[in-house]
């Protein structure tokens, strides 16, 4: 068996201090045509080693482990308190690597989701088992189609590098609007273990406690390259997205404009991480 060690990306010096990511590619029939091993090393906190299987092709690129997933994992390590007690849905799970990493590291409640395709689901389940993690619930969903769960109860949706196909932005926004605007707080008597403060109502932070999230659309457009402070608590519900791939700015803006036009707010947390949430939650 022949192995090659490949660095996934050129890491900045400061990032190497917190996270090192490498990819081990193996020529093996057992792991279909292509397999990989992801090694995530946080020199500050912990070391995780994940074995992630990839396959050679998929029509929506759900077959590969993208470098942006590793960068988002590093950001989440730095801001792990934002995940505490949250019920999480990952959109565009791909290989399932991010969910597996978060479950092994923080023992979180996460459901995976991706394009309505059996091969994707089987590969995600395969990668869970390869890393001795019980299989996460999975939802097959093509953006824009009717969501298979009528009453979603995930208060945090996450995703990494899912803005590749501009023609699908409207469908993605449609799915996000359903998930964010249909969500309801937990029923009375059900314990909520997520962080809270005196500035919340039914788990939703008041505008003054969620820093700079109620900026007007014009100000947000003018300050797209500036950073709002990462708050102590995320709104409930919200969509936390990391976007590392470079596409034309007009195409990228099309997604954010679509979110705002649909009644959602967008906050830029820096490092190309964005929080999207229903506008009425902070009014």
Rosetta silent file (secondary structure, phi, psi, omega in degrees, C-alpha in Angstrom):
SEQUENCE: XXXXXXXXXXXXXXXXXXXXXXXXXXXXXXXXXXXXXXXXXXXXXXXXXXXXXXXXXXXXXXXXXXXXXXXXXXXXXXXXXXXXXXXXXXXXXXXXXXXXXXXXXXXXXXXXXXXXXXXXXXXXXXXXXXXXXXXXXXXXXXXXXXXXXXXXXXXXXXXXXXXXXXXXXXXXXXXXXXXXXXXXXXXXXXXXXXXXXXXXXXXXXXXXXXXXXXXXXXXXXXXXXXXXXXXXXXXXXXXXXXXXXXXXXXXXXXXXXXXXXXXXXXXXXXXXXXXXXXXXXXX
SCORE:     score description
SCORE:     0.000 S_00000001
   1 L     0.000  133.143 -174.772    0.000    0.000    0.000 S_00000001
   2 L  -106.278  130.891 -178.686    1.426    3.385   -1.045 S_00000001
   3 E  -119.895  145.398  175.001    0.924    6.502    1.096 S_00000001
   4 E  -127.904  134.708  176.488    1.529   10.169    0.355 S_00000001
   5 E   -99.992  120.527 -175.064    1.587   12.932    2.978 S_00000001
   6 E  -126.708  129.014  174.684    0.116   16.140    1.620 S_00000001
   7 E   -76.999  130.104 -174.907   -0.372   19.427    3.442 S_00000001
   8 L   -66.815  -36.092 -177.763   -3.932   20.594    2.818 S_00000001
   9 L  -158.871  166.751  178.402   -3.129   24.297    2.640 S_00000001
  10 L   -84.106  103.538 -174.300   -0.458   26.879    3.359 S_00000001
  11 L   -80.985  138.398  172.794   -1.135   27.700    6.980 S_00000001
  12 L   -67.975  152.748 -176.156   -0.331   31.106    8.409 S_00000001
  13 H   -55.965  -43.115 -177.323    2.160   31.016   11.278 S_00000001
  14 H   -66.938  -28.157  179.369   -0.417   32.033   13.873 S_00000001
  15 H   -74.476  -32.686  179.586   -2.769   29.243   12.767 S_00000001
  16 H   -62.348  -26.245 -179.806   -0.054   26.627   13.144 S_00000001
  17 L   -68.177  -21.553 -176.219    0.084   27.510   16.826 S_00000001
  18 L  -113.198  -34.283 -173.045   -3.499   26.268   17.250 S_00000001
  19 L  -150.156  132.398  173.414   -4.223   23.762   14.508 S_00000001
  20 E  -123.928  130.239 -176.575   -2.265   21.659   12.061 S_00000001
  21 E  -126.199  127.412  176.354   -4.115   19.739    9.387 S_00000001
  22 E  -131.073  160.326 -178.209   -2.642   17.149    7.074 S_00000001
  23 E  -126.020  128.156  179.720   -4.138   14.697    4.658 S_00000001
  24 E  -108.663  113.829 -177.030   -2.931   11.141    4.163 S_00000001
  25 E   -98.944  131.210 -174.906   -3.938    9.707    0.811 S_00000001
  26 E  -124.386  131.626  173.058   -3.956    5.929    0.450 S_00000001
  27 L   -86.881  102.991 -174.176   -4.243    3.795   -2.666 S_00000001
  28 L  -151.573  129.811  177.546   -6.464    1.013   -1.360 S_00000001
  29 H   -65.816  -30.066 -178.277   -9.372   -1.000   -2.785 S_00000001
  30 H   -61.272  -33.943 -179.427  -10.819   -1.299    0.698 S_00000001
  31 H  -104.809   47.984  178.972  -11.420    2.468    0.756 S_00000001
  32 L    56.459 -134.758 -177.668  -12.960    2.654   -2.725 S_00000001
  33 L   -92.195  -25.441 -177.503  -10.786    4.699   -5.113 S_00000001
  34 E  -148.044  131.822  174.651   -9.553    7.317   -2.690 S_00000001
  35 E  -129.850  163.251 -179.484   -9.328    7.494    1.068 S_00000001
  36 E  -145.656  156.160  172.955   -7.878   10.062    3.400 S_00000001
  37 E  -121.991  124.298 -179.422   -6.827   10.484    6.964 S_00000001
  38 E  -101.839  125.420  177.960   -7.411   13.849    8.593 S_00000001
  39 E  -113.995  113.891  178.757   -5.213   14.746   11.537 S_00000001
  40 E  -108.868  116.193 -176.898   -6.393   17.745   13.555 S_00000001
  41 E  -118.416  112.063  171.846   -3.911   18.799   16.221 S_00000001
  42 L   -96.065  107.575 -176.296   -4.746   21.612   18.606 S_00000001
  43 L   -68.312  -15.355 -178.806   -1.469   22.316   20.324 S_00000001
  44 L   -89.735  -39.018 -169.376   -3.326   24.330   22.951 S_00000001
  45 L  -117.697  -53.687 -170.570   -6.144   21.983   23.928 S_00000001
  46 L  -159.778  172.418  176.252   -6.291   18.484   22.473 S_00000001
  47 E  -126.127  130.083  175.541   -5.388   16.141   19.614 S_00000001
  48 E  -125.014  136.618  175.108   -7.932   14.430   17.396 S_00000001
  49 E  -121.685  121.065 -179.048   -7.195   11.967   14.617 S_00000001
  50 E  -117.880  140.759  173.992   -9.967   11.189   12.164 S_00000001
  51 E  -104.881  115.101 -173.283  -10.020    8.678    9.348 S_00000001
  52 E  -120.208  123.835  177.987  -12.168   10.071    6.532 S_00000001
  53 E   -89.162  133.380  172.916  -13.077    8.192    3.363 S_00000001
  54 E  -114.695  162.817  169.862  -13.482   10.128    0.138 S_00000001
  55 L  -129.660  165.186 -160.723  -14.594    8.909   -3.266 S_00000001
  56 L   -69.208  -29.042 -175.905  -13.474   10.023   -6.679 S_00000001
  57 L  -154.977  143.952  167.619  -16.502   11.982   -7.958 S_00000001
  58 L  -150.794  143.453 -172.630  -19.872   13.338   -6.959 S_00000001
  59 L   -63.129  -25.011  177.950  -22.155   15.668   -8.886 S_00000001
  60 L  -115.370   23.977  175.690  -22.419   18.158   -5.988 S_00000001
  61 L    57.460   34.055  177.103  -18.828   17.747   -4.723 S_00000001
  62 L   -89.127    9.784 -172.921  -19.881   15.918   -1.573 S_00000001
  63 L   -94.727  -10.300 -171.787  -17.110   13.394   -2.116 S_00000001
  64 L  -121.302  156.417  172.404  -14.120   15.349   -0.807 S_00000001
  65 L   -93.318  114.598 -174.506  -12.826   16.821    2.419 S_00000001
  66 L   -92.559  146.051 -179.633  -12.270   20.530    1.698 S_00000001
  67 H   -55.239  -32.629 -179.636   -9.609   22.651    3.460 S_00000001
  68 H   -59.632  -29.776  177.364  -12.297   25.112    4.581 S_00000001
  69 H   -61.953  -41.057 -179.116  -13.749   22.446    6.861 S_00000001
  70 H   -68.922  -37.059  179.676  -10.479   22.289    8.772 S_00000001
  71 H   -68.357  -39.349  177.882  -10.268   26.082    9.052 S_00000001
  72 H   -65.789  -38.117  176.753  -13.839   26.256   10.386 S_00000001
  73 H   -59.530  -40.630  178.923  -12.965   23.537   12.908 S_00000001
  74 H   -64.075  -40.509  178.425  -10.082   25.711   14.106 S_00000001
  75 H   -64.376  -41.704 -179.572  -12.439   28.708   14.502 S_00000001
  76 H   -67.242  -31.641  174.719  -14.931   26.597   16.452 S_00000001
  77 H   -61.175  -43.190 -178.790  -12.171   25.425   18.798 S_00000001
  78 H   -67.771  -28.229 -175.084  -11.456   29.070   19.625 S_00000001
  79 L  -122.419   39.979 -172.592  -15.165   29.803   20.156 S_00000001
  80 H   -64.429  -23.381  179.833  -16.345   26.448   21.487 S_00000001
  81 H   -64.379  -23.273  178.652  -18.560   28.008   24.171 S_00000001
  82 H   -66.329  -19.866 -176.792  -20.935   29.102   21.401 S_00000001
  83 H   -92.088  -13.271 -171.497  -21.728   25.421   20.810 S_00000001
  84 L   -60.648  125.273  175.722  -22.491   24.476   24.395 S_00000001
  85 L    72.848    3.835 -177.306  -25.910   22.914   24.848 S_00000001
  86 L   -84.494  147.995  173.205  -27.002   23.683   21.288 S_00000001
  87 E   -97.539  115.893 -163.022  -29.001   21.281   19.127 S_00000001
  88 E  -114.064  140.132  170.303  -27.138   21.412   15.818 S_00000001
  89 E  -120.083  126.612  175.023  -27.912   20.664   12.175 S_00000001
  90 E   -99.727  123.379  173.715  -25.044   20.665    9.680 S_00000001
  91 L   -90.164  145.435  179.014  -25.980   21.532    6.096 S_00000001
  92 L    61.422   48.812 -173.650  -23.774   20.219    3.295 S_00000001
  93 L   -65.775  -24.508  177.603  -22.101   17.659    5.548 S_00000001
  94 L    61.179 -113.897  179.808  -20.217   16.045    2.645 S_00000001
  95 L   -81.307  -11.451 -177.519  -17.961   13.398    4.175 S_00000001
  96 L    86.172    6.740 -173.078  -19.256   14.124    7.687 S_00000001
  97 H   -61.210  -43.391 -177.087  -15.790   15.132    8.900 S_00000001
  98 H   -65.249  -45.301  178.257  -16.852   18.302   10.728 S_00000001
  99 H   -60.353  -44.597 -179.138  -19.712   16.595   12.570 S_00000001
 100 H   -62.301  -44.007  178.729  -17.482   13.675   13.553 S_00000001
 101 H   -60.365  -46.375 -177.875  -14.770   16.033   14.822 S_00000001
 102 H   -67.250  -36.680  179.681  -17.245   18.069   16.891 S_00000001
 103 H   -69.915  -40.554  179.797  -18.896   14.988   18.346 S_00000001
 104 H   -70.273  -33.067 -174.567  -15.592   13.388   19.330 S_00000001
 105 H   -85.807  -41.100 -172.294  -14.218   16.627   20.749 S_00000001
 106 H  -123.461    1.792  177.194  -17.254   18.164   22.465 S_00000001
 107 L    53.555   53.010 -176.122  -19.881   15.391   22.568 S_00000001
 108 L   -92.996  161.755  175.964  -22.470   17.573   20.820 S_00000001
 109 E   -91.859  103.095 -174.899  -25.962   16.769   19.560 S_00000001
 110 E  -131.589  137.723  171.591  -25.584   17.048   15.758 S_00000001
 111 E  -110.995  133.690  176.998  -27.648   15.893   12.792 S_00000001
 112 E   -90.317  158.069  178.160  -25.996   15.700    9.381 S_00000001
 113 E  -155.904  144.183  174.878  -27.683   16.713    6.145 S_00000001
 114 E  -161.904 -178.778  178.490  -26.784   16.840    2.477 S_00000001
 115 L   -44.608  144.159 -177.313  -28.148   16.424   -1.038 S_00000001
 116 L   -68.693   88.723 -173.776  -30.796   13.705   -1.376 S_00000001
 117 L  -154.369  129.751 -176.485  -28.429   10.913   -2.336 S_00000001
 118 H   -66.763  -36.542 -177.354  -27.833    7.459   -0.867 S_00000001
 119 H   -62.960  -39.874  178.722  -24.090    7.440   -1.583 S_00000001
 120 H   -62.016  -49.148 -177.983  -23.503   10.558    0.506 S_00000001
 121 H   -60.757  -43.700 -179.622  -25.421    9.167    3.465 S_00000001
 122 H   -62.923  -39.073 -178.964  -23.641    5.810    3.305 S_00000001
 123 H   -69.156  -38.676  176.161  -20.233    7.485    3.186 S_00000001
 124 H   -61.167  -45.110  179.174  -21.045    9.706    6.177 S_00000001
 125 H   -63.691  -39.910  177.962  -22.141    6.638    8.137 S_00000001
 126 H   -59.450  -43.200 -178.826  -18.998    4.780    7.045 S_00000001
 127 H   -69.411  -33.296  173.039  -16.816    7.615    8.344 S_00000001
 128 H   -59.960  -49.995 -177.114  -18.656    7.654   11.678 S_00000001
 129 H   -64.351  -36.353 -179.973  -17.992    3.955   12.161 S_00000001
 130 H   -64.583  -21.642 -178.683  -14.354    4.306   11.077 S_00000001
 131 L  -110.064   17.083  177.047  -13.860    6.786   13.901 S_00000001
 132 L    56.639   41.326  176.498  -15.762    4.817   16.560 S_00000001
 133 L  -117.990  131.451  177.207  -18.571    7.370   16.693 S_00000001
 134 L   -59.723  143.385 -173.752  -22.195    6.284   16.799 S_00000001
 135 L   -63.619  127.227  177.321  -23.925    7.244   13.542 S_00000001
 136 L   -72.869  150.997  171.110  -25.493   10.694   13.696 S_00000001
 137 L   -56.625  144.944 -178.510  -29.071   11.180   12.479 S_00000001
 138 E  -132.326  140.465  178.195  -29.001   12.144    8.812 S_00000001
 139 E  -121.232  121.052  172.620  -31.473   14.057    6.658 S_00000001
 140 E   -82.941  120.050 -178.008  -31.451   13.818    2.882 S_00000001
 141 L  -151.166  126.078  172.957  -32.553   17.189    1.593 S_00000001
 142 L   -94.592  123.453 -174.897  -32.099   19.023   -1.682 S_00000001
 143 L   -51.165  137.440  178.585  -32.193   22.766   -1.036 S_00000001
 144 L    93.835  -23.898  175.871  -35.456   24.371   -2.057 S_00000001
 145 L   -77.329  166.152  177.314  -37.461   21.159   -1.820 S_00000001
 146 L   -61.088  129.785 -178.502  -39.945   20.580    0.980 S_00000001
 147 L   -73.250  136.302 -174.145  -38.000   19.872    4.147 S_00000001
 148 L   -70.405  -12.575  177.859  -38.744   16.350    5.454 S_00000001
 149 L  -108.872  118.755 -174.768  -39.163   17.549    9.061 S_00000001
 150 L   -72.931  -33.473 -177.103  -42.256   19.708    9.544 S_00000001
 151 L  -123.745   80.636 -177.856  -41.274   21.168   12.926 S_00000001
 152 L   -66.422  139.427 -179.991  -37.476   21.632   13.042 S_00000001
 153 L  -123.419   21.264  174.676  -36.038   22.056   16.531 S_00000001
 154 L   -81.407  125.241 -179.863  -32.370   22.731   15.740 S_00000001
 155 L   -95.291   -4.519  175.640  -31.404   26.061   17.288 S_00000001
 156 E  -140.123  124.012  176.032  -28.012   26.178   15.546 S_00000001
 157 E  -111.165  134.113 -179.960  -27.341   25.367   11.887 S_00000001
 158 E  -126.423  157.259  176.942  -23.733   25.170   10.716 S_00000001
 159 E  -165.287  154.189  178.283  -22.042   24.796    7.344 S_00000001
 160 E  -133.173  125.222  173.918  -18.658   25.175    5.708 S_00000001
 161 L    53.526   56.072 -179.810  -17.984   26.181    2.094 S_00000001
 162 L  -111.009    9.141 -177.622  -21.459   25.540    0.685 S_00000001
 163 L   -97.167   34.033 -174.926  -21.753   28.619   -1.587 S_00000001
 164 L   -72.472  -39.610 -172.644  -20.139   26.982   -4.610 S_00000001
 165 L  -103.822  103.208 -175.467  -23.179   26.915   -6.918 S_00000001
 166 H   -59.615  -35.774 -178.309  -24.600   30.404   -7.458 S_00000001
 167 H   -65.062  -16.186 -179.397  -27.697   29.021   -9.168 S_00000001
 168 H   -97.152    0.338 -177.363  -28.593   27.246   -5.905 S_00000001
 169 H   -58.273  -45.655 -178.259  -28.451   30.343   -3.672 S_00000001
 170 H   -61.532  -38.946  178.645  -32.189   31.002   -3.903 S_00000001
 171 H   -68.311  -38.968  177.307  -32.914   27.392   -2.968 S_00000001
 172 H   -63.531  -43.663  178.382  -30.477   27.531   -0.041 S_00000001
 173 H   -61.372  -40.730  178.537  -32.117   30.729    1.221 S_00000001
 174 H   -59.362  -43.804  178.238  -35.531   29.058    0.937 S_00000001
 175 H   -65.492  -43.238  179.704  -34.335   26.160    3.102 S_00000001
 176 H   -62.746  -42.524  179.416  -32.722   28.515    5.634 S_00000001
 177 H   -59.738  -42.822  178.757  -35.878   30.638    5.913 S_00000001
 178 H   -62.612  -48.832 -175.854  -37.911   27.517    6.675 S_00000001
 179 H   -65.046  -39.241 -175.094  -35.465   26.212    9.284 S_00000001
 180 H   -82.567  -35.794 -176.015  -34.965   29.572   11.009 S_00000001
 181 H   -91.441  -13.787  177.606  -38.496   30.940   10.890 S_00000001
 182 H   -92.404  -20.344 -178.664  -40.270   27.674   11.689 S_00000001
 183 L   -60.086  141.617  176.202  -38.130   26.905   14.747 S_00000001
 184 L  -125.555  148.062  175.851  -39.833   27.327   18.103 S_00000001
 185 L   -59.259  159.874 -179.756  -38.259   27.547   21.590 S_00000001
 186 L   -60.649  149.999 -179.271  -38.317   24.386   23.661 S_00000001
 187 L   -62.938  152.482  177.479  -41.581   23.519   25.351 S_00000001
 188 L   -58.225  133.801  179.976  -42.135   24.686   28.922 S_00000001
 189 L    96.532  -10.435  177.066  -40.652   22.192   31.364 S_00000001
 190 L   -94.880  123.101 -175.102  -37.916   21.047   28.969 S_00000001
 191 L   -67.277  131.947  176.342  -34.495   21.923   30.351 S_00000001
 192 L  -105.987  113.204 -174.456  -32.408   24.208   28.151 S_00000001
 193 L   -92.861   -1.477 -178.177  -28.705   23.588   28.801 S_00000001
 194 L   -76.479  157.378 -178.181  -27.370   26.218   26.418 S_00000001
 195 L   -57.451  144.116 -179.671  -25.767   29.422   27.769 S_00000001
 196 L  -142.470  170.581  175.759  -28.239   32.080   28.813 S_00000001
 197 L  -153.420  173.553 -179.798  -28.232   35.467   30.470 S_00000001
 198 L   -67.962  -10.558  179.759  -30.653   37.947   31.949 S_00000001
 199 L   -94.891   28.692  179.456  -30.792   39.591   28.553 S_00000001
 200 E  -124.032  156.033  173.354  -32.701   36.769   26.869 S_00000001
 201 E  -131.621  118.060 -177.184  -36.312   35.908   26.320 S_00000001
 202 L    53.741   37.310  176.336  -37.156   32.281   25.565 S_00000001
 203 L    81.652    1.240 -179.567  -33.504   31.730   24.726 S_00000001
 204 E  -102.593  118.594 -179.462  -33.364   34.619   22.200 S_00000001
 205 E   -63.057  139.950  171.559  -30.784   37.309   23.040 S_00000001
 206 L   -66.761  157.298 -175.289  -32.066   40.880   23.082 S_00000001
 207 H   -56.404  -40.057 -175.684  -30.522   43.082   20.421 S_00000001
 208 H   -69.478  -17.391 -179.788  -28.298   44.977   22.867 S_00000001
 209 H   -95.063  -12.889  177.772  -26.720   41.717   24.066 S_00000001
 210 L  -107.267   97.605 -162.066  -25.912   40.382   20.596 S_00000001
 211 L   -57.785  123.381  171.339  -23.215   42.792   19.563 S_00000001
 212 L    62.469   15.132 -177.250  -23.817   44.776   16.371 S_00000001
 213 L   -80.013  -14.528 -178.959  -26.279   42.257   14.947 S_00000001
 214 L  -102.539   30.073  174.810  -29.014   44.823   14.369 S_00000001
 215 L   -65.658  145.613  177.604  -27.035   47.036   12.011 S_00000001
 216 L   -64.665  158.476 -177.822  -29.017   48.411    9.090 S_00000001
 217 H   -61.520  -39.727 -178.259  -28.646   46.739    5.723 S_00000001
 218 H   -63.566  -41.359  179.767  -26.926   49.753    4.215 S_00000001
 219 H   -65.699  -39.530  178.460  -24.345   49.839    6.994 S_00000001
 220 H   -63.268  -41.257  179.778  -23.716   46.120    6.635 S_00000001
 221 H   -63.661  -38.198 -179.013  -23.206   46.523    2.896 S_00000001
 222 H   -73.306  -21.775 -173.225  -20.751   49.377    3.478 S_00000001
 223 L  -116.328   29.247 -175.803  -18.846   47.405    6.127 S_00000001
 224 L   -56.850  -30.367 -177.797  -18.696   43.968    4.503 S_00000001
 225 L   -93.840    1.308  176.350  -14.936   43.781    5.062 S_00000001
 226 L   -94.191  173.241 -172.230  -15.110   44.914    8.688 S_00000001
 227 L  -124.052  132.180  168.209  -15.684   42.683   11.677 S_00000001
 228 L   -89.641  154.204  178.821  -18.311   42.709   14.392 S_00000001
 229 L   -64.815  140.789  172.945  -17.300   41.288   17.733 S_00000001
 230 L   -70.395  121.725 -174.147  -18.079   37.623   18.218 S_00000001
 231 L   -74.143  168.590  176.017  -20.816   37.737   20.897 S_00000001
 232 L   -69.428  -33.560 -178.692  -20.939   35.751   24.104 S_00000001
 233 L  -132.057  145.293  174.115  -24.113   34.012   22.914 S_00000001
 234 L   -87.832  152.633  174.721  -25.531   33.234   19.487 S_00000001
 235 L   -64.309  160.273  172.744  -29.162   34.027   18.667 S_00000001
 236 L  -121.135  119.886   -5.754  -31.695   31.225   18.715 S_00000001
 237 L   -87.943  171.591  174.300  -32.064   30.077   16.063 S_00000001
 238 E  -157.696  165.290  178.306  -29.194   31.026   13.761 S_00000001
 239 E  -116.667  116.798 -179.320  -27.063   29.804   10.877 S_00000001
 240 E  -106.040  116.073 -170.271  -23.294   29.918   11.477 S_00000001
 241 E  -127.608  135.645  171.091  -21.390   29.627    8.219 S_00000001
 242 E  -107.310  133.643 -178.004  -17.731   29.604    7.249 S_00000001
 243 L  -132.909  105.848 -174.898  -16.939   30.506    3.649 S_00000001
 244 L  -105.623  -24.089 -177.689  -13.315   30.169    2.516 S_00000001
 245 L   -70.329  147.108 -178.054  -13.518   29.587   -1.224 S_00000001
 246 L   -98.767  121.957  174.192  -12.989   32.626   -3.390 S_00000001
 247 L  -130.798  166.158  179.063  -15.668   33.480   -5.937 S_00000001
 248 L   -53.159  138.971 -175.972  -16.495   36.819   -7.603 S_00000001
 249 H   -58.923  -36.254  179.021  -17.687   39.325   -4.984 S_00000001
 250 H   -61.282  -39.012  177.701  -20.881   40.014   -6.952 S_00000001
 251 H   -67.592  -43.690  179.887  -21.771   36.326   -6.767 S_00000001
 252 H   -61.994  -43.946 -179.692  -20.962   36.159   -3.060 S_00000001
 253 H   -63.565  -28.904 -179.446  -23.027   39.279   -2.345 S_00000001
 254 H   -57.938  -38.466  179.063  -25.954   37.730   -4.180 S_00000001
 255 H   -66.974  -47.949 -177.651  -26.359   35.168   -1.388 S_00000001
 256 H   -66.162  -38.961  175.701  -26.226   37.742    1.426 S_00000001
 257 H   -62.229  -40.189  178.600  -28.616   40.081   -0.406 S_00000001
 258 H   -62.553  -38.527  177.150  -30.977   37.130   -0.872 S_00000001
 259 H   -62.868  -47.191 -178.077  -30.872   36.417    2.865 S_00000001
 260 H   -65.555  -39.352  179.466  -31.704   40.013    3.759 S_00000001
 261 H   -64.047  -25.291 -179.455  -34.488   40.200    1.188 S_00000001
 262 L   -90.148    6.988  177.149  -36.017   37.091    2.802 S_00000001
 263 L    92.970   19.125  179.308  -36.139   38.715    6.246 S_00000001
 264 E  -109.742  151.968  175.512  -32.809   37.478    7.613 S_00000001
 265 E  -103.114  153.289 -179.320  -29.947   39.468    9.141 S_00000001
 266 E  -126.931  127.645  175.159  -26.268   38.894    8.408 S_00000001
 267 E  -120.895  135.644  179.638  -23.403   39.521   10.836 S_00000001
 268 E   -98.052  116.228 -178.870  -19.736   39.217    9.868 S_00000001
 269 L   -95.426    7.211 -177.012  -17.641   37.697   12.697 S_00000001
 270 L    83.974  167.130 -179.549  -14.345   37.932   10.859 S_00000001
 271 L    56.648   24.613 -179.418  -12.222   35.093    9.448 S_00000001
 272 L    58.597   40.158  172.437  -15.006   34.754    6.835 S_00000001
 273 E  -113.200  131.401 -174.992  -17.445   33.401    9.411 S_00000001
 274 E  -127.218  144.133  175.070  -21.005   34.735    9.210 S_00000001
 275 E  -113.826  125.438 -178.175  -24.051   34.496   11.469 S_00000001
 276 E  -121.053  132.980 -172.096  -27.474   34.617    9.774 S_00000001
 277 E  -154.737  160.961 -178.949  -30.655   34.802   11.833 S_00000001
 278 E   -64.469  134.741 -176.981  -34.294   35.988   11.598 S_00000001
 279 H   -59.961  -38.153 -175.154  -34.578   39.765   11.669 S_00000001
 280 H   -66.897  -15.706 -177.444  -37.494   39.775   14.129 S_00000001
 281 H   -68.836  -20.057 -177.106  -35.352   38.063   16.782 S_00000001
 282 H  -120.878   10.744  178.788  -33.496   41.287   17.585 S_00000001
 283 L   -81.076    0.000    0.000  -36.126   43.938   16.939 S_00000001
